[in-house]
Amino acid sequence: MIFPCIDLMDGKVVQLIQGRTKALEGAAPEEMIRRFAAFPEIQVIDLDAAMGRGENGALVESIASKARCRIGGGVRTAARAARLIEQGAHRVIVGTAAFNADGVNSALLDDITAAITPERVIVALDSRDGRIVVQGWATATSLTAEAVVAQLEPYCAGFLCTYVDKEGTMLGTDLDWFRRIRAATRHELTAAGGISTIEEIKALHDMHVHAALGMAVYTGRLSLDELAALPSMTRGKVLS
């Protein structure tokens, strides 16, 4: 399946390069929802909440009321996870809070899954230089995605795996990295970061991995009409 992305900053739809530099602003959220109407689910990230500098709560709630969404950004408590579900999120993406100095933050993940159930949780495995990064991708941990997925499986329905090294660059992604993660878990996987060709999307689909797309669709590198027409790309589960 393909998940078009809506990233929010300062009340606007934006696209960043490697989580740092704003490359462009998209149309108003309502217009982006209209453009993404052919896709059954949208990925929404509140970047301000992720970076700990406020949030776009009203805007997130408005988007969730109009489209089926997986929503993340600043989910550091069970209360926030529950609030996003109340606002209309189909699933909640947990990133930074899933980890602590000792590795996996089992205590908090227990609280979150008790509040919204594991089926509503996606854990973000954002990685740069092979290591998981947290706090808006500003801090590197000693963990690798391949090493922790099995430990995280009881707390979630799937993983959002972002190859931060190429995020927003449209220079291609690392298919071998996604193959290694795919080999480490049977959970649902969604790939993000640098995906810029139909061939990459098809390769991910062949390994039973979804694709989350941002910069490539906002710049027109990938056509939404062409993506929507791909067989089996816009609906259903990829796992057998």
C-alpha positions as CSV (number, residue, x, y, z in Angstrom):
1,M,0.0,0.0,0.0
2,I,1.1,3.6,-0.6
3,F,0.6,6.2,2.2
4,P,0.9,9.9,1.0
5,C,2.3,12.1,3.7
6,I,1.1,15.3,5.3
7,D,3.8,16.9,7.5
8,L,2.7,19.9,9.6
9,M,4.8,22.8,10.8
10,D,3.6,26.2,12.0
11,G,0.1,25.4,10.8
12,K,1.3,24.6,7.2
13,V,1.9,21.5,5.1
14,V,5.6,21.3,4.6
15,Q,8.4,19.0,3.3
16,L,11.8,18.9,5.0
17,I,15.1,17.6,3.9
18,Q,16.5,15.1,6.5
19,G,14.2,16.7,9.1
20,R,16.1,19.9,9.2
21,T,15.7,22.2,6.2
22,K,12.3,23.2,4.9
23,A,12.3,22.6,1.2
24,L,8.8,23.5,0.3
25,E,5.3,24.3,1.5
26,G,2.3,22.3,0.1
27,A,-1.2,23.3,-0.5
28,A,-3.7,23.8,2.3
29,P,-4.5,20.5,4.2
30,E,-8.0,20.3,2.7
31,E,-6.5,20.5,-0.8
32,M,-3.9,17.8,0.0
33,I,-6.7,15.6,1.3
34,R,-8.6,16.1,-1.9
35,R,-5.5,15.2,-4.0
36,F,-4.9,12.1,-1.9
37,A,-8.5,10.9,-2.1
38,A,-7.6,7.8,-4.1
39,F,-5.5,6.4,-1.3
40,P,-7.2,4.7,1.6
41,E,-5.0,6.1,4.3
42,I,-2.8,9.2,4.8
43,Q,0.2,9.5,7.1
44,V,0.2,12.7,9.2
45,I,3.1,13.9,11.2
46,D,3.0,17.0,13.5
47,L,6.6,18.1,13.2
48,D,6.2,20.9,15.8
49,A,5.1,18.3,18.4
50,A,7.9,16.0,17.3
51,M,10.4,18.8,17.9
52,G,8.9,19.8,21.2
53,R,7.9,23.3,20.2
54,G,4.1,23.3,20.3
55,E,1.6,21.3,18.2
56,N,-1.0,21.6,15.5
57,G,-3.7,19.8,17.4
58,A,-6.7,21.5,15.8
59,L,-5.3,21.0,12.3
60,V,-4.6,17.3,13.1
61,E,-8.1,16.8,14.3
62,S,-9.6,18.5,11.2
63,I,-7.5,16.3,8.9
64,A,-8.5,13.1,10.9
65,S,-12.1,14.0,10.6
66,K,-11.9,14.1,6.8
67,A,-9.6,11.1,6.0
68,R,-8.4,7.8,7.5
69,C,-5.0,8.7,9.0
70,R,-2.0,7.3,10.9
71,I,-0.8,10.2,13.0
72,G,2.4,10.8,14.8
73,G,4.6,13.5,16.3
74,G,5.3,14.1,20.0
75,V,3.6,11.0,21.2
76,R,5.4,10.7,24.5
77,T,2.6,9.8,26.8
78,A,-0.3,7.3,26.9
79,A,-2.6,10.4,27.3
80,R,-1.4,11.9,24.0
81,A,-1.8,8.6,22.2
82,A,-5.3,8.3,23.5
83,R,-6.1,11.9,22.6
84,L,-5.0,11.3,19.0
85,I,-7.3,8.3,18.8
86,E,-10.1,10.5,20.2
87,Q,-9.3,13.1,17.5
88,G,-9.9,10.4,14.8
89,A,-6.5,8.7,14.2
90,H,-6.8,5.2,12.9
91,R,-3.3,4.4,14.2
92,V,-0.8,6.3,16.3
93,I,2.9,6.5,15.4
94,V,5.3,6.4,18.4
95,G,8.9,7.3,17.9
96,T,11.2,8.9,20.5
97,A,9.2,7.7,23.4
98,A,9.6,4.1,22.4
99,F,13.3,4.3,23.4
100,N,15.3,5.3,26.5
101,A,18.9,5.2,27.7
102,D,18.6,1.4,28.2
103,G,17.0,0.6,24.9
104,V,13.3,-0.1,24.4
105,N,11.1,1.9,26.8
106,S,8.9,-1.0,27.8
107,A,7.2,0.8,30.7
108,L,5.8,3.6,28.5
109,L,4.9,1.2,25.7
110,D,3.0,-0.9,28.2
111,D,1.0,2.3,29.2
112,I,0.3,3.3,25.6
113,T,-0.8,-0.2,24.5
114,A,-3.0,-0.4,27.6
115,A,-4.6,2.9,26.6
116,I,-5.2,2.2,22.8
117,T,-4.2,-1.5,22.2
118,P,-1.2,-2.7,20.2
119,E,-3.3,-2.9,17.1
120,R,-3.5,1.0,17.1
121,V,0.3,1.5,17.5
122,I,3.0,1.9,14.9
123,V,6.6,2.3,16.2
124,A,8.8,4.6,14.2
125,L,12.3,3.2,13.5
126,D,14.0,6.4,12.1
127,S,17.6,5.6,11.3
128,R,20.6,7.6,10.1
129,D,24.0,6.1,9.6
130,G,22.5,2.8,10.6
131,R,21.4,3.9,14.1
132,I,18.0,4.8,15.4
133,V,17.6,8.6,15.9
134,V,15.1,10.3,18.2
135,Q,14.0,13.8,19.4
136,G,13.2,15.0,15.9
137,W,16.1,13.0,14.4
138,A,18.5,15.2,16.4
139,T,19.9,12.5,18.7
140,A,21.4,9.2,17.7
141,T,21.1,6.1,19.8
142,S,23.3,3.0,19.9
143,L,20.4,0.9,18.6
144,T,19.8,-0.5,15.1
145,A,16.3,-1.2,13.7
146,E,17.2,-4.8,12.9
147,A,18.2,-5.5,16.5
148,V,15.1,-4.1,18.2
149,V,12.1,-5.0,16.0
150,A,11.5,-8.4,17.7
151,Q,11.5,-6.8,21.1
152,L,9.0,-4.2,20.0
153,E,6.6,-6.5,18.3
154,P,4.3,-7.1,21.3
155,Y,3.7,-3.3,21.5
156,C,2.6,-2.6,18.0
157,A,0.9,-3.6,14.8
158,G,3.7,-2.4,12.6
159,F,6.8,-0.3,12.0
160,L,7.5,2.9,10.1
161,C,11.1,2.7,8.9
162,T,12.5,5.9,7.7
163,Y,15.9,6.0,6.0
164,V,16.8,9.5,7.3
165,D,20.1,9.7,5.3
166,K,18.0,10.2,2.1
167,E,14.8,11.7,3.6
168,G,13.5,14.5,1.4
169,T,16.4,14.2,-1.1
170,M,14.7,12.1,-3.9
171,L,18.1,10.4,-4.4
172,G,16.8,6.9,-3.9
173,T,16.5,4.8,-0.8
174,D,18.4,1.8,0.7
175,L,16.4,-1.3,-0.4
176,D,18.9,-3.6,1.3
177,W,18.2,-1.9,4.6
178,F,14.5,-2.6,4.2
179,R,15.3,-6.2,3.2
180,R,17.2,-6.7,6.5
181,I,14.4,-5.3,8.6
182,R,11.8,-7.4,6.6
183,A,13.9,-10.5,7.4
184,A,13.8,-9.6,11.1
185,T,10.0,-9.3,11.6
186,R,6.7,-10.5,10.3
187,H,5.0,-7.3,11.4
188,E,3.7,-4.8,8.9
189,L,6.5,-2.5,7.6
190,T,6.2,0.9,5.9
191,A,9.3,2.4,4.2
192,A,10.1,6.1,4.0
193,G,13.0,8.2,3.0
194,G,14.3,9.0,-0.4
195,I,11.8,6.9,-2.3
196,S,11.5,8.5,-5.8
197,T,10.8,6.0,-8.5
198,I,8.0,3.5,-9.4
199,E,10.7,0.8,-9.5
200,E,11.6,1.4,-5.9
201,I,7.9,1.2,-4.9
202,K,7.5,-2.0,-6.8
203,A,10.7,-3.5,-5.2
204,L,9.3,-2.6,-1.8
205,H,6.0,-4.2,-2.6
206,D,7.7,-7.4,-3.8
207,M,9.3,-7.7,-0.4
208,H,6.0,-7.0,1.4
209,V,6.7,-3.4,2.5
210,H,4.4,-0.4,2.2
211,A,5.7,3.0,1.0
212,A,5.2,6.4,2.6
213,L,5.7,9.1,0.1
214,G,6.4,12.8,0.6
215,M,8.8,14.9,-1.4
216,A,8.5,12.9,-4.6
217,V,4.7,13.5,-4.8
218,Y,4.8,17.1,-3.7
219,T,7.4,18.0,-6.4
220,G,5.6,15.9,-9.1
221,R,8.5,13.5,-9.5
222,L,5.9,10.8,-8.9
223,S,2.4,11.2,-10.4
224,L,-0.5,10.6,-8.0
225,D,-2.6,9.4,-10.8
226,E,0.1,6.9,-11.8
227,L,0.6,5.7,-8.3
228,A,-3.2,5.3,-7.7
229,A,-3.3,3.1,-10.9
230,L,-0.7,0.7,-9.7
231,P,-2.4,-2.7,-9.1
232,S,-2.6,-3.6,-5.4
233,M,-0.8,-0.5,-4.4
234,T,-3.6,1.5,-2.9
235,R,-5.5,-1.1,-0.9
236,G,-5.2,-4.2,1.2
237,K,-2.4,-5.8,3.2
238,V,0.8,-6.8,1.6
239,L,1.6,-9.6,3.9
240,S,0.4,-13.1,2.9
